[in-house]
Amino acid sequence: MKPGPVRTGTLVAALATALLSMALLGDGIGLNLLIVALPASAGVYIAARAAGRSLRPWTAGWGIGGLALLAVPALRDAGWPTFLALVSALALGSLALHGSRSWLGVFLASLGLFTSVFASLGWGARGVRDRMSGTRGRFGVLFRSAAVAALLLIVFGALFASADAAFADLLGSLTPDVSVGDSPWRIFLGLLGLVGALAAAYTAAAPVRWDGVTVRPGKARGRLEWALPLIVLNLLFAVFLAIQLTVLLGGYDKVMAETDLSYSAYARQGFWQLLWATVLTLGVIALALRWAPRGGARDRTLVRAVLGTLCLLTLVVVASALRRMDLYVDAYGLTRLRISVAAAELWLGVVLVLIMASGVFGPRLLPRAVAASAAVGVLAFGLVSPDGLIAEQNVQRYRNDHSIDIEYLKDLSADAVPALDTLPEPLRSCALQDIQRTLLDSDEPWYAMSWGEKRAREILGDWDPGFRTLDCRGLSSGDNGDERGSGTDDVYDPYDPY
């Protein structure tokens, strides 16, 4: 499918995206990503309308969700939730451009954006050439007006800045700091913004129809051949979960006595196995649906009963895995790895619920529902500030007479400052010294600074830890298991703040 001629609004939006990328993205990542995405989104909308595409609810949802994910870098200083948010925003934007509904379309939609790169450059060049040759006077006026406006801003802005120091500070905080040394990097960012905006608009005007690619279902199996292995698996799950229910309902003492394990060792021993059991079960369900018997109503009832039971039993596995992680965190504290895998396990439970719902209401919406749940999970993960939660949980453990691992906590981002700031000295200074040094060494403009970093700067100010950090190595007696060591039992911190 080839798009029609590019609209003037799309070209203007692409140019605005390029200029904003050049001016804002060279200083870091923050609110600037959202600012750059807005004109690009406007160009996409103009191109889609010109191609006769209407704005449907799912398309609007994908687009709004992608822009919402770009708010995570503006709010959080930590790089790892920001990376997840950026990848998810790209995926949602691709879904908005292509309008995919099938599993194949959901998985491959992001590739369609990259296939449009080269075609979009020629599409945009033809649009510029046509306008320059057909309406030279109008475009000449536009470019001359823009040049004169820019010249007036520069001249009078410089005069007013030299006349008033307050105005100079305001102007300096609002305008990008562009130097000759970083010009090649900024030119590259401008070209990247231009190409990205044109590719997105081209894709909106001529999307790749991944839904048109059909995957033939597998050969239907007989009822006995299909159901017997799954029924045996259900029985195995039931026996395992009968024991797990004892633990979930509070029978820890009996289980610990019989296994000769501590709570933390019991939790560490089984969480990863249960996580993989959940993932493998989803694979089993996918293969079972591919080869399910399709003879009539009785076959559909059999499939729903067997797979519904398996999903329900797997939900109990998810609950058991999360309970084990809760015990593990109580023993050793919260870390980035633990909060990440717990969030992943929780999302797998949501996917199981969606699969069960599709068995009742039909599978038509299942691919998009799974994609939406993943995007909502990534957005929620970024908004709750995982580094802040890690710091809060570990500080609370310290207050409850547990050890604290300062060596681990001091590597967190500025999002952790509010919680770490409540520690007694010299633990506070030891935990915050590296973060404060990073803040003092950086001079990011407002559009590249996250709200988490801004809040940390307000809390710490120009504070200098000084002599309080001389004996930091002897203060950290905690153990963070998977991320810090072998996972020995917790020991009370011998440090006495008084």
C-alpha positions in Angstrom: 0.0 0.0 0.0 1.4 3.4 -1.0 0.4 6.6 0.8 -0.9 9.7 -1.0 1.1 13.0 -1.2 2.4 14.2 2.1 0.5 17.0 3.7 2.0 20.3 4.7 1.1 19.8 8.3 3.0 16.6 8.4 6.1 18.2 7.0 5.9 21.1 9.5 5.4 18.6 12.4 8.5 16.6 11.2 10.6 19.8 11.0 9.4 20.8 14.5 10.3 17.4 15.8 13.8 17.6 14.3 14.4 21.1 15.8 13.2 20.1 19.2 15.3 16.9 19.1 18.3 18.9 18.2 17.8 21.5 20.9 16.5 19.3 23.8 17.7 15.7 23.6 21.4 16.4 23.8 21.3 17.2 27.5 19.7 14.0 28.8 16.3 12.4 29.2 13.4 13.8 31.0 10.4 15.9 30.1 12.1 16.6 26.7 11.1 13.2 25.3 7.4 14.0 25.8 7.9 17.5 24.3 9.5 16.0 21.2 6.8 13.3 20.9 4.0 15.8 20.7 4.7 17.4 17.3 5.6 13.9 15.9 2.1 12.7 17.1 0.5 15.6 15.4 2.2 14.7 12.1 1.0 11.1 12.5 -2.6 12.2 13.1 -2.5 14.5 10.0 -1.1 11.8 7.8 -3.6 9.2 9.0 -6.5 11.5 8.4 -5.3 12.3 4.9 -5.1 8.6 4.2 -8.8 8.1 5.3 -8.1 6.4 8.6 -10.4 7.1 11.4 -9.4 7.4 15.1 -10.8 4.2 16.8 -10.9 3.6 20.5 -8.1 1.0 20.5 -5.9 3.3 18.4 -6.5 6.3 20.7 -5.8 4.1 23.7 -2.4 2.9 22.3 -1.4 6.4 21.4 -2.4 7.9 24.8 -0.7 5.0 26.5 2.5 5.5 24.6 2.6 9.2 25.5 1.8 8.4 29.2 4.8 6.0 29.3 7.0 8.9 28.2 6.1 10.6 31.5 8.1 8.0 33.4 11.5 9.6 32.5 10.1 12.9 33.5 9.2 11.6 37.0 11.8 9.0 37.9 15.6 9.3 38.0 16.3 5.5 37.8 17.4 4.3 34.4 16.0 0.8 34.5 12.2 1.6 34.7 12.9 4.4 32.2 14.3 1.9 29.7 11.3 -0.4 30.2 9.0 2.6 29.7 10.7 3.7 26.4 10.6 0.2 24.9 6.9 -0.1 25.9 6.1 3.3 24.4 7.7 2.3 21.1 5.6 -0.9 21.1 2.4 1.0 21.9 3.1 3.6 19.3 3.6 0.9 16.7 0.3 -0.7 17.6 -1.4 2.7 17.2 0.2 3.1 13.8 -0.7 -0.4 12.5 -4.0 -1.1 14.3 -3.0 -4.8 14.8 -5.4 -7.2 16.4 -3.9 -10.7 16.0 -1.0 -12.3 18.0 1.3 -11.9 15.0 0.3 -8.3 14.6 0.9 -7.4 18.2 4.3 -9.1 18.2 5.5 -7.7 14.9 3.9 -4.3 14.8 7.1 -2.6 16.0 9.0 -3.9 13.0 6.7 -2.1 10.6 8.0 1.2 11.8 11.6 0.4 10.8 10.5 -0.9 7.4 9.1 2.5 6.6 12.3 4.5 7.2 13.7 4.5 3.7 10.4 4.9 2.0 9.4 7.8 4.2 12.5 9.8 3.3 11.6 9.7 -0.4 8.0 10.5 0.5 9.0 13.6 2.5 11.5 14.7 -0.1 8.9 14.6 -2.8 6.5 16.6 -0.7 9.1 19.3 -0.1 10.1 19.4 -3.8 6.5 19.7 -5.0 5.8 22.6 -2.7 9.0 24.4 -3.5 8.3 24.2 -7.3 4.6 24.8 -7.2 4.2 27.4 -4.5 7.6 29.1 -4.3 6.2 32.4 -3.2 4.2 31.0 -0.2 7.1 28.9 1.1 9.5 31.7 0.5 7.4 34.0 2.7 7.2 31.3 5.4 10.9 30.7 5.5 11.7 34.5 5.5 9.2 35.1 8.2 10.7 32.4 10.4 14.2 33.6 9.8 13.3 37.2 10.7 11.4 36.1 13.9 14.5 34.0 15.0 16.8 37.0 14.4 14.6 39.3 16.4 14.4 36.9 19.3 18.2 36.5 19.4 19.0 40.2 19.1 16.4 41.5 21.6 16.7 38.5 23.9 20.5 39.2 24.2 19.8 42.9 24.8 17.3 42.3 27.6 19.5 39.6 29.1 22.4 42.0 29.4 20.1 44.7 30.8 18.6 42.6 33.6 20.2 39.7 35.6 16.9 38.2 36.6 15.7 38.1 33.0 19.1 36.6 32.0 18.7 33.8 34.6 15.1 33.1 33.4 16.2 33.0 29.8 19.2 30.8 30.6 17.0 28.3 32.4 14.5 28.1 29.6 16.7 27.9 26.6 19.0 25.0 25.7 22.8 25.4 26.2 24.1 24.8 22.7 27.8 24.8 22.1 30.0 24.3 19.0 31.6 21.2 20.5 28.4 19.1 20.7 27.1 20.3 17.3 27.7 16.9 15.5 25.8 15.1 18.3 22.9 17.5 18.1 22.8 17.4 14.3 22.6 13.6 14.6 19.7 13.9 17.1 17.9 16.3 14.8 18.2 13.9 11.9 17.0 11.1 14.1 14.0 13.1 15.1 13.2 14.1 11.5 13.5 10.5 10.2 11.5 9.1 13.1 8.7 11.6 12.6 8.5 11.0 8.9 8.7 7.2 9.3 5.8 7.3 11.9 3.7 9.5 9.6 4.4 7.3 6.6 3.4 4.2 8.6 0.2 5.9 9.7 -0.6 6.7 6.1 0.4 3.2 4.7 0.5 0.7 7.6 1.8 -2.8 7.2 -1.2 -5.1 7.6 0.3 -7.8 9.8 -3.2 -9.1 10.5 -3.4 -10.2 6.9 -0.7 -12.8 7.6 -2.5 -15.9 8.8 -0.9 -18.7 10.8 -2.6 -22.0 10.1 -3.8 -23.8 13.3 -2.2 -27.1 14.2 -3.7 -30.4 13.4 -6.6 -31.2 15.8 -6.0 -34.1 18.1 -8.4 -36.6 19.5 -10.0 -36.0 22.8 -8.1 -38.7 24.7 -4.8 -37.9 23.0 -5.2 -34.2 23.8 -6.8 -34.3 27.3 -4.9 -37.1 29.0 -1.5 -35.3 29.3 -3.2 -32.2 30.5 -5.3 -34.0 33.1 -2.2 -35.7 34.5 -0.5 -32.3 34.7 -3.6 -30.9 36.5 -3.4 -33.7 39.0 0.3 -33.0 39.6 -0.5 -29.3 40.2 -3.3 -30.3 42.6 -1.0 -32.5 44.7 1.7 -29.8 44.8 -0.7 -27.0 45.7 -2.4 -29.1 48.4 1.0 -28.7 50.2 1.3 -25.1 49.2 -2.1 -24.2 50.6 -0.8 -25.4 54.0 1.9 -22.8 53.8 -0.3 -20.1 52.5 -2.8 -20.6 55.3 -0.1 -20.2 57.9 1.3 -23.7 58.7 4.9 -22.6 58.5 6.1 -24.2 61.8 5.1 -27.7 60.6 6.6 -27.3 57.2 9.8 -25.8 58.6 10.2 -28.6 61.1 9.7 -31.3 58.5 12.1 -29.7 55.9 14.6 -28.3 58.5 14.7 -25.0 56.6 14.4 -21.4 57.7 11.7 -19.2 56.3 14.2 -17.4 54.0 15.8 -20.6 52.8 12.4 -22.1 52.1 11.4 -19.0 50.1 14.7 -18.9 48.2 14.6 -22.6 47.4 11.3 -22.5 45.5 10.6 -19.0 44.0 12.6 -19.4 40.8 11.2 -22.8 40.1 7.6 -21.6 40.6 8.3 -18.6 38.3 9.6 -20.9 35.6 6.6 -23.3 36.2 4.3 -20.3 35.5 6.1 -19.4 32.3 6.2 -23.0 31.0 2.5 -23.4 31.8 1.7 -20.5 29.6 3.6 -22.3 26.8 1.7 -25.5 27.4 -1.6 -23.6 27.2 -0.5 -22.0 23.9 0.4 -25.4 22.4 -2.7 -27.1 23.8 -4.9 -24.4 22.1 -3.1 -25.0 18.8 -3.8 -28.7 18.8 -7.1 -28.7 20.7 -9.9 -30.9 19.3 -12.4 -28.8 17.3 -15.2 -31.2 16.6 -18.1 -29.3 18.2 -19.7 -28.1 21.4 -18.5 -31.1 23.5 -14.9 -30.5 22.4 -15.1 -26.8 23.3 -16.5 -27.7 26.7 -13.6 -30.2 27.2 -11.0 -27.6 26.2 -12.5 -24.9 28.5 -12.8 -27.3 31.5 -9.2 -28.7 31.2 -7.4 -25.5 30.4 -9.6 -23.5 32.8 -8.6 -25.9 35.6 -4.9 -25.6 34.6 -5.1 -21.8 34.7 -6.8 -21.8 38.0 -4.2 -24.1 39.6 -1.4 -22.0 38.0 -2.9 -18.9 39.7 -2.3 -20.6 43.1 1.3 -21.3 41.9 1.6 -17.6 41.3 0.3 -16.8 44.8 2.7 -19.3 46.3 5.6 -17.8 44.4 4.7 -14.3 45.5 4.4 -15.4 49.1 7.8 -17.0 49.0 9.2 -13.8 47.6 7.5 -11.9 50.5 9.3 -14.2 53.0 12.6 -13.7 51.1 12.3 -10.0 51.2 11.4 -10.0 54.9 14.7 -12.0 55.5 17.1 -10.2 53.2 15.5 -6.9 52.1 14.2 -5.6 48.8 16.4 -5.3 45.8 16.0 -4.4 42.1 16.1 -8.0 41.0 13.5 -9.1 43.5 11.0 -6.3 42.9 11.4 -6.9 39.1 10.8 -10.6 39.1 7.9 -10.2 41.6 6.3 -7.7 39.3 6.8 -10.1 36.4 5.2 -13.0 38.3 2.3 -10.8 39.2 1.8 -9.8 35.5 1.9 -13.5 34.5 -1.0 -14.0 36.9 -2.9 -11.2 35.2 -2.3 -13.0 31.8 -3.7 -16.2 33.3 -6.8 -14.3 34.4 -7.2 -12.8 30.9 -6.8 -16.3 29.3 -9.6 -17.6 31.6 -11.8 -14.6 30.6 -11.2 -15.3 26.9 -12.5 -18.8 27.5 -15.8 -17.3 28.6 -16.1 -14.2 26.4 -14.1 -15.3 23.4 -10.4 -14.9 22.4 -10.9 -12.0 19.9 -9.6 -9.3 22.3 -7.0 -11.5 24.1 -3.9 -10.3 22.1 -4.6 -6.7 22.6 -5.7 -7.2 26.3 -2.4 -8.9 27.1 -0.4 -6.1 25.4 -2.5 -3.5 27.3 -1.9 -5.3 30.6 1.9 -5.3 29.9 1.9 -1.6 29.1 -0.2 -0.8 32.2 2.2 -2.9 34.3 5.3 -1.1 33.0 3.6 2.3 33.6 2.6 1.4 37.1 6.1 0.0 37.8 7.7 3.3 36.8 5.2 5.5 38.6 5.5 3.7 42.0 9.3 4.5 42.0 11.0 1.0 42.5 14.2 2.6 43.8 12.2 4.6 46.3 10.3 1.5 47.4 13.6 -0.5 47.8 15.0 2.3 50.0 11.9 2.6 52.1 11.7 -1.2 52.7 15.3 -1.5 53.7 15.2 1.5 56.0 12.1 0.1 57.7 13.8 -3.2 58.2 16.7 -1.4 59.9 14.2 0.3 62.2 12.9 -3.2 63.1 16.3 -4.3 64.3 17.5 -5.9 61.0 20.8 -5.3 59.2 21.1 -2.8 56.4 23.3 -3.0 53.3 24.6 0.5 52.8 26.9 -0.7 50.0 23.9 -1.7 48.0 21.6 1.2 48.8 24.2 3.9 47.9 24.1 2.7 44.3 20.4 3.5 44.0 19.2 6.5 42.0 18.1 9.9 43.4 14.5 8.5 43.7 15.8 6.8 47.0 16.9 10.1 48.6 13.7 10.8 50.6 13.9 7.4 52.4 17.7 7.3 52.8 17.6 10.8 54.3 15.7 9.5 57.3 18.6 7.2 58.4 20.7 8.2 61.5 24.2 9.4 61.1 26.7 8.2 59.8 24.5 5.7 57.9 22.7 8.6 56.2 25.9 10.2 55.0 27.3 6.9 53.8 24.2 6.1 51.9 23.8 9.5 50.3 27.4 10.6 49.5 27.6 9.0 46.0 24.2 10.3 45.1 25.0 13.8 46.3 28.3 13.8 44.4 26.5 12.9 41.2 23.9 15.7 41.8 26.6 18.3 42.4 28.6 17.2 39.4 25.7 17.4 37.0 24.1 20.6 35.7 21.1 19.4 33.7 18.5 21.9 32.4 14.9 21.7 33.5 13.7 19.7 30.5 16.3 17.0 31.1 15.8 16.7 34.8 13.4 14.2 36.4 11.1 15.1 39.2 12.9 12.5 41.4 16.2 14.3 40.8 14.7 17.7 41.5 13.2 16.5 44.8 16.5 15.0 45.8 18.3 18.3 45.1 15.7 20.1 47.3 16.3 17.7 50.1 20.1 17.6 50.0 20.8 21.2 48.8 24.5 21.9 48.9 25.1 19.4 51.8 28.6 18.0 52.2 28.9 14.6 54.1 32.5 15.4 55.1 34.0 13.4 57.9 30.9 11.3 58.5 31.8 9.0 55.7 35.2 8.0 56.9 34.1 4.7 58.4 31.4 3.6 55.9 32.8 0.2 55.1 32.3 -1.1 58.7 28.7 -0.1 58.8 27.2 -2.4 56.1 26.4 -5.9 57.5 23.4 -6.8 55.4 23.1 -9.4 52.7 21.0 -9.1 49.7 21.0 -12.7 48.6 21.0 -13.1 44.8 22.4 -9.7 44.1 25.0 -9.4 46.9 26.1 -12.8 47.9 25.1 -16.4 48.7 22.1 -15.6 50.8 23.0 -16.4 54.4 20.6 -15.9 57.3 20.0 -12.3 58.5 22.1 -10.9 61.3 21.3 -8.0 63.5 23.2 -4.8 62.6 25.8 -4.2 65.4 25.9 -0.5 64.8 24.5 1.6 67.6 23.7 5.2 66.5 24.0 6.4 70.0 
